Amino acid sequence: MNPLVEIALVALLAVSSFFIFVGSLGLVKMDDFFKRLHGPTKASTLGVGCVLMASIGYHAVQGDGLQPRELLITAFLFVTAPISAHMMSKAALSLMMETRPKLPKVHPSDPLVADDAASAPAQGRDA
């Protein structure tokens, strides 16, 4: 395989890894539902799209030709991700999530948390 093509495919995979990581980080670190919805739907879609472009490029260079599976996955992804995000945001708006009170922060010194931790079975210890 041509080294220039290999570098381009590696670059696509590196870009896709970055976007997937940013999308998952946004899902974990954001505090609000709407903020958490934004990360995976935008960044991960770009990440998976770059993986699929790298797959298309690899199979085209190897002589396998263009297979419809990558094109169908790409079309399915770019159609379903925005629709599912839109439907989840509409459901959250109809539940009026922004007017609901925030969940209280759990502090480790809280007696309820301490009771739950004491009643949980010890893991990794011999009985």
C-alpha positions in Angstrom: 0.0 0.0 0.0 1.2 3.5 -0.7 2.7 5.2 2.4 0.7 8.4 1.6 -2.6 6.5 1.7 -1.5 4.8 4.9 -0.8 8.2 6.5 -4.2 9.6 5.3 -6.0 6.6 6.8 -4.1 6.9 10.1 -4.9 10.6 10.2 -8.6 9.8 9.7 -8.5 7.2 12.5 -6.7 9.7 14.8 -9.3 12.4 14.1 -12.1 9.9 14.7 -10.5 8.8 18.0 -10.3 12.4 19.1 -14.0 13.1 18.3 -15.2 9.9 19.9 -13.2 10.7 23.1 -14.5 14.3 23.2 -18.1 13.0 22.8 -17.7 10.5 25.5 -16.0 13.0 27.8 -18.9 15.5 27.2 -21.4 12.8 28.1 -19.6 12.1 31.4 -18.6 15.6 32.5 -21.6 17.7 31.6 -24.2 18.3 34.3 -27.4 19.2 32.4 -29.4 16.8 30.2 -29.2 19.1 27.2 -25.5 19.6 27.5 -25.0 15.9 27.9 -27.0 15.2 24.8 -24.9 17.6 22.7 -21.6 15.8 23.2 -22.4 12.3 21.9 -24.7 13.3 19.1 -22.3 15.9 17.5 -18.8 14.7 18.3 -19.4 11.0 18.1 -21.2 11.3 14.8 -18.1 13.0 13.3 -15.9 10.3 14.9 -17.8 7.4 13.6 -18.0 9.1 10.2 -14.2 9.4 10.1 -13.9 5.7 10.9 -16.2 4.8 8.1 -14.4 7.1 5.7 -11.1 5.3 6.7 -12.8 2.0 6.1 -14.0 3.1 2.7 -10.5 4.3 1.8 -8.9 1.1 3.0 -11.2 -1.2 1.0 -10.9 1.0 -2.1 -7.1 0.9 -2.0 -7.0 -2.9 -1.3 -9.0 -3.5 -4.5 -12.2 -4.8 -2.8 -14.2 -2.0 -4.4 -16.7 0.1 -2.7 -19.0 -2.0 -0.6 -22.4 -0.7 0.2 -22.1 -1.6 3.9 -20.0 1.5 4.8 -22.2 3.8 2.7 -25.3 2.4 4.3 -23.9 2.7 7.8 -22.9 6.3 7.1 -26.3 7.2 5.8 -28.0 5.4 8.7 -25.8 7.2 11.2 -26.3 10.6 9.8 -30.0 10.2 9.6 -30.7 8.6 12.9 -28.4 10.6 15.2 -30.0 14.0 14.7 -33.5 12.5 14.8 -32.9 10.6 18.0 -31.3 13.7 19.6 -34.3 15.8 18.5 -36.8 13.3 19.9 -34.9 13.1 23.3 -34.8 16.9 23.6 -38.5 17.2 22.8 -39.3 14.6 25.4 -37.1 16.4 27.9 -38.9 19.7 27.1 -42.3 18.1 27.5 -41.2 16.8 30.9 -40.1 20.3 31.8 -36.7 19.1 33.1 -35.4 22.7 33.4 -38.0 23.5 36.1 -37.3 20.4 38.1 -35.2 20.9 41.2 -31.6 19.8 41.0 -30.7 16.6 42.8 -28.9 17.2 46.1 -25.2 16.6 46.2 -24.4 13.5 48.3 -21.7 14.1 50.8 -19.6 11.1 52.1 -20.3 12.1 55.7 -24.0 11.9 55.2 -25.4 9.2 57.6 -27.6 7.6 54.9 -24.5 7.2 52.7 -22.5 5.9 55.6 -25.2 3.3 56.4 -25.4 2.2 52.8 -21.7 1.7 52.7 -21.6 -0.2 56.0 -24.5 -2.5 54.9 -22.9 -3.3 51.5 -21.0 -6.6 51.5 -17.3 -6.4 51.6 -15.8 -7.0 48.2 -12.4 -8.6 47.8 -12.1 -9.8 51.4 -12.0 -13.3 52.6 -14.9 -14.2 54.9 
